[in-house]
């Protein structure tokens, strides 16, 4: 309960809230009015793993994830909400308790930059990173929090659905998938040399001029994306996409995540 105003006493008001100083000064009974504070702290769970250390145009996925987190943090703070969260990579994670303070937001973002600078090269996704992060979140989360999950939702959906299910019971969750256009569509650039995975040195030749090759490439991504959407849909968790080529502020406004 937070103090709202002092007004003249009305029948039915709690006599324990009578403001005796104002009553003595005005010679009329006045009471303090309190309202219930509907606070909803914002927690930003921001991925900065080597799997996001990739970008074909404009910026890396790691940078876009931090851009989105920064915008959501500052907007929440201007709405007088407490802001905190967890920023993590493949080596470390940092929990910042939510506070109504610009310094807390700066601390959260600075930690994200530090974890991003620890990445030396792209790596295959670590299936346990999101599991461990959500387990950490379950320990510190409180009912009613607003949680934004920012990063590679495909790995999260594949391996951390059990933790998501537990978190969903008393938390308002929104998932934000950060992607790059090259992951979806193969450009028409002729013969391309690609590795089978991030740990392999073996090159695979692809003829990107062939429509069949481009279609197969796109289909593989769409199958993974469809499976991810199915998991979040069953959990009734909103899932949106933001590309590395998109302007993050306008995209968040268009998705109605901020006003």
ZICORGI-V200560 format. One record per residue. N is the residue number from 1. RES is the residue in one letter. SS is DSSP state (hx for helix, st for strand, lp for the rest). OMEGA is omega in radians with two decimals (none if undefined). Layout:
# ZICORGI-V200560
n->N res->RES ss->SS omega->OMEGA
n->N res->RES ss->SS omega->OMEGA
This chain:
# ZICORGI-V200560
n->1 res->X ss->lp omega->3.12
n->2 res->X ss->st omega->-3.14
n->3 res->X ss->st omega->-3.14
n->4 res->X ss->st omega->-3.08
n->5 res->X ss->st omega->2.98
n->6 res->X ss->st omega->3.12
n->7 res->X ss->st omega->-3.12
n->8 res->X ss->st omega->-3.10
n->9 res->X ss->lp omega->3.08
n->10 res->X ss->lp omega->3.12
n->11 res->X ss->lp omega->-3.11
n->12 res->X ss->lp omega->3.09
n->13 res->X ss->lp omega->3.13
n->14 res->X ss->lp omega->-3.09
n->15 res->X ss->hx omega->3.12
n->16 res->X ss->hx omega->-3.11
n->17 res->X ss->hx omega->3.12
n->18 res->X ss->st omega->3.10
n->19 res->X ss->lp omega->-3.01
n->20 res->X ss->hx omega->3.13
n->21 res->X ss->hx omega->3.12
n->22 res->X ss->hx omega->3.12
n->23 res->X ss->hx omega->-3.14
n->24 res->X ss->hx omega->-3.09
n->25 res->X ss->hx omega->-3.06
n->26 res->X ss->hx omega->-3.06
n->27 res->X ss->lp omega->3.03
n->28 res->X ss->lp omega->-3.07
n->29 res->X ss->lp omega->3.10
n->30 res->X ss->st omega->-3.14
n->31 res->X ss->st omega->3.07
n->32 res->X ss->st omega->3.13
n->33 res->X ss->st omega->3.11
n->34 res->X ss->st omega->3.08
n->35 res->X ss->st omega->3.12
n->36 res->X ss->lp omega->-3.12
n->37 res->X ss->lp omega->3.14
n->38 res->X ss->lp omega->-3.10
n->39 res->X ss->lp omega->3.11
n->40 res->X ss->lp omega->-3.12
n->41 res->X ss->lp omega->3.13
n->42 res->X ss->st omega->3.08
n->43 res->X ss->st omega->-3.14
n->44 res->X ss->st omega->3.14
n->45 res->X ss->st omega->-2.92
n->46 res->X ss->st omega->-3.13
n->47 res->X ss->st omega->3.07
n->48 res->X ss->lp omega->-3.10
n->49 res->X ss->lp omega->3.10
n->50 res->X ss->hx omega->3.11
n->51 res->X ss->hx omega->3.12
n->52 res->X ss->hx omega->-3.12
n->53 res->X ss->lp omega->-3.06
n->54 res->X ss->lp omega->3.06
n->55 res->X ss->lp omega->-3.11
n->56 res->X ss->lp omega->-3.13
n->57 res->X ss->lp omega->3.00
n->58 res->X ss->lp omega->-3.05
n->59 res->X ss->lp omega->3.07
n->60 res->X ss->lp omega->3.10
n->61 res->X ss->hx omega->3.09
n->62 res->X ss->hx omega->3.14
n->63 res->X ss->hx omega->-3.14
n->64 res->X ss->hx omega->3.10
n->65 res->X ss->hx omega->3.11
n->66 res->X ss->hx omega->3.08
n->67 res->X ss->hx omega->-3.14
n->68 res->X ss->hx omega->3.13
n->69 res->X ss->hx omega->-3.12
n->70 res->X ss->hx omega->-3.13
n->71 res->X ss->hx omega->3.14
n->72 res->X ss->hx omega->-3.13
n->73 res->X ss->hx omega->-3.09
n->74 res->X ss->hx omega->3.10
n->75 res->X ss->hx omega->3.11
n->76 res->X ss->hx omega->3.14
n->77 res->X ss->hx omega->3.11
n->78 res->X ss->hx omega->3.06
n->79 res->X ss->lp omega->3.09
n->80 res->X ss->lp omega->3.09
n->81 res->X ss->lp omega->3.04
n->82 res->X ss->lp omega->-3.07
n->83 res->X ss->st omega->3.09
n->84 res->X ss->st omega->3.08
n->85 res->X ss->st omega->-3.14
n->86 res->X ss->st omega->2.99
n->87 res->X ss->st omega->-3.02
n->88 res->X ss->st omega->2.94
n->89 res->X ss->lp omega->-3.09
n->90 res->X ss->lp omega->-3.09
n->91 res->X ss->lp omega->-3.01
n->92 res->X ss->lp omega->2.96
n->93 res->X ss->st omega->-3.10
n->94 res->X ss->st omega->3.08
n->95 res->X ss->st omega->3.08
n->96 res->X ss->st omega->-3.13
n->97 res->X ss->st omega->-3.10
n->98 res->X ss->st omega->3.08
n->99 res->X ss->st omega->3.10
n->100 res->X ss->lp omega->-3.00
n->101 res->X ss->lp omega->3.05
n->102 res->X ss->hx omega->3.14
n->103 res->X ss->hx omega->3.11
n->104 res->X ss->hx omega->3.10
n->105 res->X ss->hx omega->3.13
n->106 res->X ss->hx omega->3.11
n->107 res->X ss->hx omega->3.14
n->108 res->X ss->hx omega->-3.12
n->109 res->X ss->hx omega->3.11
n->110 res->X ss->hx omega->3.11
n->111 res->X ss->hx omega->3.09
n->112 res->X ss->hx omega->3.10
n->113 res->X ss->hx omega->3.14
n->114 res->X ss->hx omega->3.14
n->115 res->X ss->hx omega->3.10
n->116 res->X ss->hx omega->-3.12
n->117 res->X ss->hx omega->3.10
n->118 res->X ss->lp omega->-3.12
n->119 res->X ss->lp omega->-3.11
n->120 res->X ss->lp omega->-3.12
n->121 res->X ss->lp omega->3.08
n->122 res->X ss->lp omega->3.12
n->123 res->X ss->lp omega->3.07
n->124 res->X ss->lp omega->-3.12
n->125 res->X ss->lp omega->3.07
n->126 res->X ss->lp omega->-3.02
n->127 res->X ss->hx omega->-3.07
n->128 res->X ss->hx omega->-3.06
n->129 res->X ss->hx omega->3.12
n->130 res->X ss->hx omega->3.11
n->131 res->X ss->hx omega->-3.12
n->132 res->X ss->hx omega->-3.13
n->133 res->X ss->hx omega->3.12
n->134 res->X ss->hx omega->3.04
n->135 res->X ss->hx omega->3.07
n->136 res->X ss->hx omega->3.13
n->137 res->X ss->hx omega->3.14
n->138 res->X ss->hx omega->-3.13
n->139 res->X ss->hx omega->-3.04
n->140 res->X ss->hx omega->-3.08
n->141 res->X ss->lp omega->3.09
n->142 res->X ss->lp omega->-3.14
n->143 res->X ss->lp omega->3.09
n->144 res->X ss->lp omega->3.12
n->145 res->X ss->lp omega->3.02
n->146 res->X ss->st omega->-3.03
n->147 res->X ss->st omega->3.03
n->148 res->X ss->st omega->3.06
n->149 res->X ss->st omega->-3.01
n->150 res->X ss->st omega->3.12
n->151 res->X ss->st omega->-3.12
n->152 res->X ss->lp omega->-3.08
n->153 res->X ss->hx omega->-3.14
n->154 res->X ss->hx omega->3.10
n->155 res->X ss->hx omega->3.14
n->156 res->X ss->hx omega->-3.12
n->157 res->X ss->hx omega->-3.08
n->158 res->X ss->hx omega->-2.96
n->159 res->X ss->hx omega->-3.02
n->160 res->X ss->lp omega->-3.11
n->161 res->X ss->hx omega->3.12
n->162 res->X ss->hx omega->3.11
n->163 res->X ss->hx omega->3.09
n->164 res->X ss->hx omega->-3.12
n->165 res->X ss->hx omega->3.12
n->166 res->X ss->hx omega->-3.08
n->167 res->X ss->hx omega->-3.03
n->168 res->X ss->hx omega->-3.01
n->169 res->X ss->lp omega->-3.05
n->170 res->X ss->lp omega->-3.06
n->171 res->X ss->lp omega->3.07
n->172 res->X ss->st omega->-3.01
n->173 res->X ss->st omega->2.96
n->174 res->X ss->st omega->-3.14
n->175 res->X ss->st omega->-3.12
n->176 res->X ss->st omega->-3.13
n->177 res->X ss->st omega->3.10
n->178 res->X ss->st omega->-3.09
n->179 res->X ss->st omega->3.04
n->180 res->X ss->lp omega->-3.07
n->181 res->X ss->hx omega->-3.12
n->182 res->X ss->hx omega->3.08
n->183 res->X ss->hx omega->-3.09
n->184 res->X ss->hx omega->-3.01
n->185 res->X ss->lp omega->3.07
n->186 res->X ss->lp omega->-3.11
n->187 res->X ss->lp omega->3.12
n->188 res->X ss->lp omega->-3.08
n->189 res->X ss->lp omega->-3.14
n->190 res->X ss->lp omega->-3.14
n->191 res->X ss->st omega->-3.13
n->192 res->X ss->st omega->3.07
n->193 res->X ss->st omega->-3.11
n->194 res->X ss->st omega->3.04
n->195 res->X ss->st omega->-3.14
n->196 res->X ss->lp omega->3.07
n->197 res->X ss->lp omega->-3.02
n->198 res->X ss->lp omega->-3.13
n->199 res->X ss->lp omega->-3.09
n->200 res->X ss->lp omega->3.06
n->201 res->X ss->lp omega->-3.12
n->202 res->X ss->lp omega->-3.11
n->203 res->X ss->st omega->3.06
n->204 res->X ss->st omega->-3.13
n->205 res->X ss->st omega->3.10
n->206 res->X ss->st omega->3.07
n->207 res->X ss->st omega->-3.07
n->208 res->X ss->lp omega->3.05
n->209 res->X ss->lp omega->-3.13
n->210 res->X ss->lp omega->3.13
n->211 res->X ss->hx omega->-3.14
n->212 res->X ss->hx omega->3.13
n->213 res->X ss->hx omega->3.13
n->214 res->X ss->hx omega->3.13
n->215 res->X ss->hx omega->3.13
n->216 res->X ss->hx omega->3.12
n->217 res->X ss->hx omega->-3.14
n->218 res->X ss->hx omega->-3.12
n->219 res->X ss->hx omega->-3.14
n->220 res->X ss->hx omega->3.10
n->221 res->X ss->hx omega->-3.09
n->222 res->X ss->hx omega->3.11
n->223 res->X ss->hx omega->3.11
n->224 res->X ss->hx omega->-3.14
n->225 res->X ss->hx omega->3.11
n->226 res->X ss->hx omega->3.12
n->227 res->X ss->hx omega->3.12
n->228 res->X ss->hx omega->3.13
n->229 res->X ss->hx omega->3.12
n->230 res->X ss->hx omega->-3.14
n->231 res->X ss->hx omega->-3.11
n->232 res->X ss->hx omega->3.11
n->233 res->X ss->hx omega->3.12
n->234 res->X ss->hx omega->3.12
n->235 res->X ss->lp omega->-3.13
n->236 res->X ss->lp omega->3.11
n->237 res->X ss->lp omega->3.10
n->238 res->X ss->st omega->-3.14
n->239 res->X ss->st omega->3.12
n->240 res->X ss->st omega->3.14
n->241 res->X ss->st omega->3.00
n->242 res->X ss->st omega->-3.11
n->243 res->X ss->st omega->3.13
n->244 res->X ss->lp omega->-3.12
n->245 res->X ss->lp omega->-3.05
n->246 res->X ss->lp omega->3.06
n->247 res->X ss->lp omega->-2.95
n->248 res->X ss->hx omega->-3.10
n->249 res->X ss->hx omega->-3.12
n->250 res->X ss->hx omega->3.13
n->251 res->X ss->hx omega->3.11
n->252 res->X ss->hx omega->3.09
n->253 res->X ss->hx omega->3.13
n->254 res->X ss->hx omega->3.11
n->255 res->X ss->lp omega->3.11
n->256 res->X ss->lp omega->3.05
n->257 res->X ss->lp omega->3.05
n->258 res->X ss->lp omega->3.14
n->259 res->X ss->lp omega->none
